[in-house]
């Protein structure tokens, strides 16, 4: 791995100053939008709008060219027509700019002429030592640099870093993740990847202590061997979850016209993912469900799941979802079942696993059941919704305190037993007190049985992959 990658890419993701070339007062244009988002995100460095016609842009003094800016410029954001981009990079080289994000499109993704133009930009940049994201991208988000070029200001910082070849899909998935409460450490829309490549982004993020899991949206790879070599090393330290688009002929054709990406054979890609240890998501948002669990919960020792839920239907659905992914639901022994029956009403079905707690004798019963499963050597992962449904309507203060205490006790199971705990939110779109308590303890909540099962699968799969990689290295 490149030793200087952090220093080089910090110019992009943690700049002390940034010029916005092509910035404008018109927020419907890219040049206006990215500057507005940067200002809203609370960027702490100097911002220099560059606009040859305006003296002021969005309340800031504007400069005709990069050369007219009085101070140093560490990074630039470029949103001008493609034909002007080479000239901008020549000015940047003279100014000493070190990094760039090129929003402009009209390059290799559209024509042979565009490809030649892109190669010209790359040549100028490499001679000047400028590393850049894009072209044909929607920008970046860096919580470390307090800089956003693509998301609004209502952001939640978190442990997941997301790299996407698609700007619109990347923005959609990133916004959806944050709406669900999943925080992002960084977002990178790679665009055409004319300069910085997927493997270099991975090398950069694996060195970031605050990135705990990495999500990739990939349409195609030009240097697949190098990518998988780097990914194989990265997964020893951090999980990588990948969603691969362009799996069909129709998708492959669309990817070629979208980001100039050749998608390749999907079976070959799948085999390479398995060899390198990447976790592949079959549905786009399931990648985030797995990353959320991987970034917040301890790794399990195996793939054996214990389910405690309020209602037989949820027990059955979660059991199906887990078993369908190859997770094991061991039947509890007679001694454990007898112990659990003491916490259940007389009409309760045998608590073999899953355990249905609906109609239990009190709010502490589900807590005792979850605690009992956590103590078992035959259970590696626990899924429950039995203690997250906390409603205070019509309840006494004593009862409310009991529910809160029960949720607090369950939420600390990962800390006390070293086993991952996942919750089902029961009512999608709501955040009752119990879920807030879980969130405060970094216990993730999911909206559907399929999502929570996929999260459990991600934990088990990465634990297996990481152990294998470390054994191979003799670590």
C-alpha positions as CSV (number, residue, x, y, z in Angstrom):
1,X,0.0,0.0,0.0
2,X,1.2,3.5,-0.8
3,X,2.7,5.1,2.3
4,X,1.9,8.7,1.2
5,X,-1.7,8.1,0.3
6,X,-3.0,9.8,3.4
7,X,-1.0,13.0,2.9
8,X,-2.0,13.1,-0.8
9,X,-5.7,12.6,-0.3
10,X,-6.0,14.7,2.8
11,X,-5.5,17.6,0.4
12,X,-9.0,16.7,-0.9
13,X,-10.8,15.5,2.2
14,X,-9.2,17.8,4.9
15,X,-8.2,20.9,3.0
16,X,-7.4,24.2,4.8
17,X,-8.6,26.2,1.8
18,X,-10.7,25.6,-1.3
19,X,-11.4,27.4,-4.5
20,X,-14.7,26.9,-6.3
21,X,-14.1,27.3,-10.0
22,X,-17.3,28.0,-11.8
23,X,-19.2,29.0,-8.7
24,X,-22.3,31.1,-9.2
25,X,-25.2,32.8,-7.4
26,X,-27.6,30.5,-9.3
27,X,-28.2,27.6,-6.9
28,X,-29.9,25.6,-9.7
29,X,-26.5,25.2,-11.4
30,X,-23.8,22.8,-10.1
31,X,-21.4,25.7,-9.5
32,X,-23.9,27.4,-7.2
33,X,-25.1,24.2,-5.5
34,X,-21.7,22.8,-4.4
35,X,-20.6,26.2,-3.0
36,X,-23.9,26.5,-1.1
37,X,-23.6,23.1,0.4
38,X,-20.0,23.7,1.4
39,X,-21.0,26.9,3.2
40,X,-23.9,25.1,5.0
41,X,-21.7,22.2,6.1
42,X,-19.6,24.5,8.3
43,X,-16.3,24.1,6.5
44,X,-13.6,25.8,8.6
45,X,-11.1,26.6,5.9
46,X,-10.9,29.6,3.5
47,X,-13.3,29.5,0.6
48,X,-12.5,31.3,-2.7
49,X,-15.3,31.6,-5.3
50,X,-13.9,31.9,-8.8
51,X,-16.2,33.6,-11.4
52,X,-14.9,35.8,-14.1
53,X,-18.2,37.9,-14.3
54,X,-19.2,38.3,-10.7
55,X,-17.5,40.4,-7.9
56,X,-19.4,38.6,-5.2
57,X,-20.8,35.0,-5.1
58,X,-23.1,33.9,-2.3
59,X,-21.8,36.7,-0.1
60,X,-18.1,36.1,-0.6
61,X,-15.6,38.0,-2.7
62,X,-15.1,36.3,-6.0
63,X,-12.0,36.2,-8.2
64,X,-11.7,36.1,-12.0
65,X,-9.1,33.3,-12.0
66,X,-7.2,31.1,-9.6
67,X,-4.1,33.3,-10.2
68,X,-6.0,36.3,-8.7
69,X,-6.6,34.6,-5.4
70,X,-4.2,36.3,-2.8
71,X,-3.7,33.3,-0.5
72,X,-2.7,29.6,-1.0
73,X,-5.2,27.2,-2.5
74,X,-4.9,23.7,-1.3
75,X,-7.9,22.2,-3.1
76,X,-10.3,23.2,-5.8
77,X,-13.8,22.2,-6.9
78,X,-14.3,22.4,-10.6
79,X,-17.8,23.0,-12.1
80,X,-17.2,24.5,-15.6
81,X,-17.8,23.1,-19.1
82,X,-15.5,20.2,-20.0
83,X,-13.6,22.1,-22.6
84,X,-12.4,24.6,-20.0
85,X,-11.2,22.0,-17.5
86,X,-7.7,21.6,-19.0
87,X,-7.1,25.4,-18.7
88,X,-8.3,25.3,-15.1
89,X,-5.8,22.6,-14.3
90,X,-3.0,24.5,-15.9
91,X,-3.9,27.5,-13.7
92,X,-4.0,25.2,-10.7
93,X,-0.6,23.8,-11.4
94,X,0.8,27.3,-11.5
95,X,-1.0,28.2,-8.2
96,X,0.3,25.1,-6.4
97,X,-3.1,23.4,-5.9
98,X,-2.7,19.9,-4.5
99,X,-6.2,18.3,-4.8
100,X,-9.4,18.7,-6.8
101,X,-13.0,17.5,-7.2
102,X,-14.1,17.7,-10.8
103,X,-17.9,17.9,-11.0
104,X,-17.8,18.7,-14.8
105,X,-19.0,16.0,-17.2
106,X,-18.5,15.4,-20.9
107,X,-15.4,13.3,-20.8
108,X,-14.7,9.5,-21.3
109,X,-18.3,8.7,-20.4
110,X,-19.7,10.3,-23.6
111,X,-17.3,10.0,-26.6
112,X,-13.8,9.4,-27.9
113,X,-13.2,13.1,-28.0
114,X,-14.3,13.3,-24.3
115,X,-11.8,10.5,-23.5
116,X,-9.0,12.4,-25.1
117,X,-10.0,15.5,-23.2
118,X,-9.9,13.5,-20.0
119,X,-6.5,12.1,-20.7
120,X,-5.2,15.7,-21.3
121,X,-6.5,16.7,-17.8
122,X,-4.9,13.7,-16.3
123,X,-1.6,14.5,-17.9
124,X,-1.6,18.0,-16.6
125,X,-2.6,16.9,-13.1
126,X,0.1,14.2,-12.9
127,X,2.8,16.5,-14.0
128,X,1.8,19.0,-11.3
129,X,1.2,16.4,-8.6
130,X,-2.6,17.2,-8.3
131,X,-4.8,14.3,-7.2
132,X,-8.4,14.6,-8.1
133,X,-11.8,12.9,-7.7
134,X,-13.9,12.6,-10.9
135,X,-14.6,13.9,-13.4
136,X,-18.3,13.4,-14.0
137,X,-19.1,13.2,-10.2
138,X,-21.5,14.7,-7.7
139,X,-18.7,15.4,-5.2
140,X,-17.7,14.3,-1.7
141,X,-18.7,14.5,1.9
142,X,-16.0,14.5,4.6
143,X,-17.0,14.7,8.3
144,X,-13.3,14.9,9.2
145,X,-13.0,18.0,7.0
146,X,-16.5,19.3,7.8
147,X,-17.0,19.6,4.0
148,X,-20.0,18.5,2.0
149,X,-20.4,19.0,-1.7
150,X,-23.4,16.7,-2.2
151,X,-25.5,16.4,1.0
152,X,-27.5,19.1,2.8
153,X,-26.4,20.3,6.2
154,X,-28.6,17.9,8.3
155,X,-25.9,15.3,8.5
156,X,-25.1,12.7,11.1
157,X,-21.4,11.9,11.4
158,X,-20.8,8.2,12.0
159,X,-18.4,5.2,11.4
160,X,-19.4,4.2,7.8
161,X,-17.5,5.4,4.7
162,X,-19.2,5.0,1.4
163,X,-17.6,5.0,-2.0
164,X,-20.0,5.1,-5.0
165,X,-19.4,5.1,-8.8
166,X,-22.9,6.5,-9.2
167,X,-23.7,10.0,-8.0
168,X,-27.4,9.7,-8.0
169,X,-27.5,6.2,-6.5
170,X,-24.8,7.2,-4.1
171,X,-26.7,10.3,-3.0
172,X,-29.9,8.4,-2.7
173,X,-28.4,5.6,-0.6
174,X,-26.4,8.0,1.5
175,X,-29.5,10.1,2.3
176,X,-31.5,7.0,3.0
177,X,-28.9,5.7,5.4
178,X,-28.7,9.0,7.3
179,X,-32.6,9.2,7.4
180,X,-32.5,5.8,9.1
181,X,-29.9,7.1,11.6
182,X,-26.8,5.6,10.1
183,X,-24.0,8.1,10.4
184,X,-21.4,8.6,7.6
185,X,-17.7,9.3,8.1
186,X,-17.3,10.0,4.4
187,X,-18.9,9.8,1.0
188,X,-17.0,9.7,-2.3
189,X,-18.7,9.7,-5.7
190,X,-15.8,8.5,-7.9
191,X,-17.3,9.4,-11.2
192,X,-15.0,8.3,-14.1
193,X,-12.0,7.7,-11.7
194,X,-9.6,9.3,-14.2
195,X,-7.1,9.8,-11.4
196,X,-7.8,8.4,-7.9
197,X,-9.0,4.8,-8.2
198,X,-11.1,2.5,-6.0
199,X,-8.0,0.8,-4.5
200,X,-6.5,4.1,-3.5
201,X,-9.6,5.2,-1.8
202,X,-9.5,1.9,0.2
203,X,-5.9,2.5,1.1
204,X,-6.9,5.9,2.4
205,X,-9.9,4.8,4.4
206,X,-8.2,1.8,6.0
207,X,-5.8,4.3,7.7
208,X,-8.7,6.4,9.0
209,X,-9.3,5.3,12.6
210,X,-12.9,6.7,12.6
211,X,-13.9,4.6,9.6
212,X,-15.2,1.2,11.0
213,X,-16.8,-0.2,7.9
214,X,-16.7,0.5,4.2
215,X,-19.6,0.3,1.7
216,X,-19.0,0.2,-2.1
217,X,-21.4,0.8,-5.0
218,X,-19.5,-0.6,-8.0
219,X,-20.5,-0.6,-11.7
220,X,-17.2,-1.8,-13.1
221,X,-13.5,-2.0,-12.5
222,X,-10.7,-1.1,-15.0
223,X,-7.9,-2.5,-12.8
224,X,-9.7,-5.4,-11.0
225,X,-6.5,-7.3,-10.0
226,X,-5.1,-4.3,-8.1
227,X,-8.4,-3.6,-6.5
228,X,-8.8,-7.1,-5.1
229,X,-5.2,-7.2,-4.0
230,X,-5.7,-4.1,-1.9
231,X,-9.2,-5.2,-0.7
232,X,-7.7,-8.5,0.5
233,X,-5.3,-6.5,2.8
234,X,-8.0,-4.0,3.9
235,X,-10.4,-6.7,5.2
236,X,-7.9,-7.8,7.7
237,X,-8.6,-4.5,9.5
238,X,-12.0,-3.3,8.3
239,X,-15.0,-4.9,6.6
240,X,-15.9,-4.1,3.0
241,X,-19.5,-4.5,1.9
242,X,-20.1,-4.2,-1.8
243,X,-23.2,-3.8,-4.0
244,X,-22.4,-4.6,-7.6
245,X,-24.6,-3.0,-10.3
246,X,-24.5,-4.0,-13.9
247,X,-25.0,-7.7,-13.3
248,X,-27.2,-8.2,-16.3
249,X,-26.6,-7.4,-20.0
250,X,-29.0,-4.4,-19.7
251,X,-27.2,-3.1,-16.6
252,X,-23.8,-3.6,-18.1
253,X,-24.8,-1.5,-21.2
254,X,-26.1,1.2,-18.9
255,X,-23.0,1.3,-16.8
256,X,-20.8,1.7,-19.9
257,X,-22.7,4.9,-20.9
258,X,-22.9,6.1,-17.3
259,X,-19.4,6.1,-16.0
260,X,-17.4,4.5,-18.9
261,X,-17.2,1.3,-16.9
262,X,-16.8,-2.2,-18.3
263,X,-18.6,-4.4,-15.8
264,X,-17.2,-7.8,-16.7
265,X,-18.5,-11.2,-15.9
266,X,-20.6,-11.2,-12.7
267,X,-19.6,-14.7,-11.8
268,X,-16.0,-13.8,-12.0
269,X,-16.6,-10.7,-9.9
270,X,-18.4,-12.8,-7.3
271,X,-15.6,-15.4,-7.1
272,X,-13.0,-12.6,-6.7
273,X,-15.1,-11.1,-3.9
274,X,-15.2,-14.4,-2.1
275,X,-11.4,-14.9,-2.5
276,X,-10.6,-11.4,-1.3
277,X,-13.1,-11.5,1.6
278,X,-15.5,-8.8,0.5
279,X,-19.1,-9.2,1.6
280,X,-21.5,-8.9,-1.3
281,X,-25.0,-7.4,-0.8
282,X,-27.7,-8.7,-3.1
283,X,-29.9,-5.6,-2.5
284,X,-28.5,-2.1,-2.5
285,X,-29.6,-0.9,0.9
286,X,-28.7,-4.2,2.6
287,X,-25.1,-3.2,2.2
288,X,-25.8,-0.4,4.8
289,X,-27.6,-2.8,7.1
290,X,-24.6,-5.0,7.3
291,X,-22.2,-2.0,7.6
292,X,-24.2,-0.5,10.4
293,X,-23.9,-3.8,12.4
294,X,-20.3,-4.3,11.5
295,X,-19.3,-0.7,12.6
296,X,-21.0,-0.9,16.0
297,X,-21.1,-4.4,17.3
298,X,-18.5,-7.0,18.4
299,X,-17.8,-9.8,16.0
300,X,-19.4,-13.2,16.8
301,X,-17.6,-16.4,17.3
302,X,-19.9,-18.2,14.9
303,X,-23.1,-18.0,12.9
304,X,-25.5,-19.3,15.6
305,X,-28.5,-16.9,16.1
306,X,-30.9,-16.7,19.0
307,X,-34.2,-14.8,18.4
308,X,-36.4,-13.3,21.0
309,X,-39.5,-11.6,19.6
310,X,-42.9,-10.4,20.6
311,X,-45.2,-12.4,18.3
312,X,-45.2,-15.7,16.5
313,X,-45.3,-14.1,13.1
314,X,-42.1,-12.2,13.7
315,X,-40.4,-15.2,15.1
316,X,-41.3,-17.2,12.0
317,X,-40.3,-14.5,9.6
318,X,-37.0,-13.7,11.2
319,X,-36.2,-17.5,11.4
320,X,-36.9,-17.9,7.7
321,X,-34.8,-14.8,6.9
322,X,-31.8,-16.0,8.9
323,X,-32.0,-19.6,7.7
324,X,-32.3,-18.5,4.1
325,X,-28.9,-16.8,4.5
326,X,-27.2,-19.9,6.0
327,X,-27.3,-18.8,9.6
328,X,-27.9,-21.5,12.2
329,X,-30.8,-21.3,14.8
330,X,-29.8,-24.0,17.3
331,X,-32.7,-25.6,19.2
332,X,-32.3,-24.8,22.9
333,X,-31.7,-27.8,25.3
334,X,-34.4,-29.0,27.6
335,X,-32.8,-27.4,30.7
336,X,-32.7,-24.0,29.0
337,X,-36.3,-24.3,27.8
338,X,-37.5,-25.2,31.3
339,X,-35.7,-22.1,32.6
340,X,-37.3,-19.9,30.0
341,X,-40.8,-21.3,30.6
342,X,-40.7,-19.7,34.0
343,X,-40.7,-16.3,32.3
344,X,-43.6,-17.1,29.9
345,X,-47.3,-17.5,30.3
346,X,-48.9,-21.0,30.5
347,X,-50.1,-20.9,26.9
348,X,-46.7,-20.0,25.4
349,X,-45.3,-22.3,22.8
350,X,-42.1,-24.3,23.6
351,X,-39.2,-21.8,23.6
352,X,-37.0,-23.8,21.3
353,X,-35.5,-20.8,19.4
354,X,-37.0,-18.5,18.3
355,X,-38.6,-17.5,21.6
356,X,-42.0,-15.8,21.5
357,X,-42.5,-13.5,24.5
358,X,-45.9,-12.0,23.5
359,X,-48.2,-12.1,26.5
360,X,-45.4,-12.6,29.0
361,X,-46.1,-11.9,32.7
362,X,-44.3,-8.6,32.9
363,X,-41.8,-6.2,31.3
364,X,-38.8,-7.9,32.9
365,X,-39.6,-11.3,31.3
366,X,-38.2,-10.5,27.9
367,X,-35.1,-9.1,29.5
368,X,-34.5,-12.3,31.5
369,X,-35.0,-14.3,28.3
370,X,-32.5,-12.3,26.3
371,X,-30.0,-12.4,29.2
372,X,-30.4,-16.2,29.4
373,X,-29.6,-16.6,25.7
374,X,-26.6,-14.3,26.0
375,X,-25.1,-16.7,28.5
376,X,-25.4,-19.7,26.3
377,X,-22.3,-21.0,24.5
378,X,-24.5,-22.2,21.6
379,X,-25.6,-18.7,20.8
380,X,-23.3,-16.2,19.0
381,X,-25.7,-13.5,17.8
382,X,-28.9,-12.2,19.4
383,X,-31.8,-10.6,17.6
384,X,-34.7,-9.2,19.5
385,X,-37.5,-6.6,19.5
386,X,-38.9,-7.6,22.9
387,X,-37.5,-4.7,24.8
388,X,-37.4,-1.9,22.3
389,X,-41.1,-1.2,22.2
390,X,-41.4,1.3,25.0
391,X,-44.6,3.3,25.1
392,X,-45.5,5.5,28.0
393,X,-49.1,6.1,27.2
394,X,-51.3,5.4,30.3
395,X,-48.4,4.0,32.3
396,X,-47.4,4.8,35.8
397,X,-44.0,6.3,36.6
398,X,-42.9,3.1,38.2
399,X,-43.9,1.0,35.1
400,X,-42.1,3.5,32.8
401,X,-38.9,3.3,34.9
402,X,-39.1,-0.5,34.8
403,X,-39.3,-0.5,31.0
404,X,-36.4,1.9,30.7
405,X,-34.3,-0.1,33.1
406,X,-35.1,-3.3,31.2
407,X,-34.1,-1.7,27.9
408,X,-30.9,-0.4,29.5
409,X,-30.0,-3.8,30.7
410,X,-30.5,-5.5,27.4
411,X,-28.6,-2.7,25.6
412,X,-25.5,-3.5,27.6
413,X,-25.4,-7.2,26.6
414,X,-22.7,-6.7,24.0
415,X,-20.5,-4.9,26.5
416,X,-21.1,-7.6,29.2
417,X,-21.0,-10.8,27.1
418,X,-19.0,-9.8,24.0
419,X,-21.8,-10.9,21.7
420,X,-23.5,-8.8,19.0
421,X,-27.1,-7.6,19.6
422,X,-29.4,-6.5,16.9
423,X,-32.9,-5.1,17.2
424,X,-36.0,-4.9,15.1
425,X,-37.7,-1.6,15.4
426,X,-41.2,-3.1,15.4
427,X,-42.8,0.1,14.0
428,X,-40.9,1.4,11.0
429,X,-40.4,5.2,11.0
430,X,-40.8,5.6,14.8
431,X,-38.2,6.1,17.5
432,X,-39.7,5.1,20.8
433,X,-37.7,5.5,24.0
434,X,-36.4,1.9,23.8
435,X,-34.8,2.4,20.5
436,X,-33.2,5.6,21.7
437,X,-31.6,3.6,24.6
438,X,-30.3,1.0,22.1
439,X,-28.9,3.8,19.9
440,X,-27.1,5.3,22.8
441,X,-25.4,2.0,23.4
442,X,-24.6,1.6,19.6
443,X,-27.1,-1.3,19.2
444,X,-28.5,-0.9,15.7
445,X,-32.2,-1.2,14.9
446,X,-33.6,-2.4,11.6
447,X,-37.0,-2.0,10.0
448,X,-37.6,-5.5,8.5
449,X,-36.8,-9.1,9.4
450,X,-34.9,-9.3,6.1
451,X,-32.7,-6.3,7.0
452,X,-31.9,-7.6,10.5
453,X,-31.1,-11.1,9.2
454,X,-28.8,-9.6,6.6
455,X,-27.0,-7.6,9.3
456,X,-26.5,-10.8,11.3
457,X,-25.2,-12.5,8.2
458,X,-22.7,-9.7,7.6
459,X,-21.4,-10.0,11.2
460,X,-21.0,-13.8,10.9
461,X,-19.5,-13.6,7.4
462,X,-16.9,-11.0,8.3
463,X,-15.9,-12.8,11.5
464,X,-15.2,-15.9,9.3
465,X,-13.3,-13.9,6.6
466,X,-11.2,-11.9,9.1
467,X,-10.2,-15.0,11.0
468,X,-9.2,-16.8,7.8
469,X,-7.1,-13.9,6.6
470,X,-5.3,-13.6,9.9
471,X,-4.6,-17.4,10.0
472,X,-3.2,-17.2,6.5
473,X,-0.8,-14.5,7.6
474,X,0.1,-16.4,10.8
475,X,-1.2,-13.6,12.9
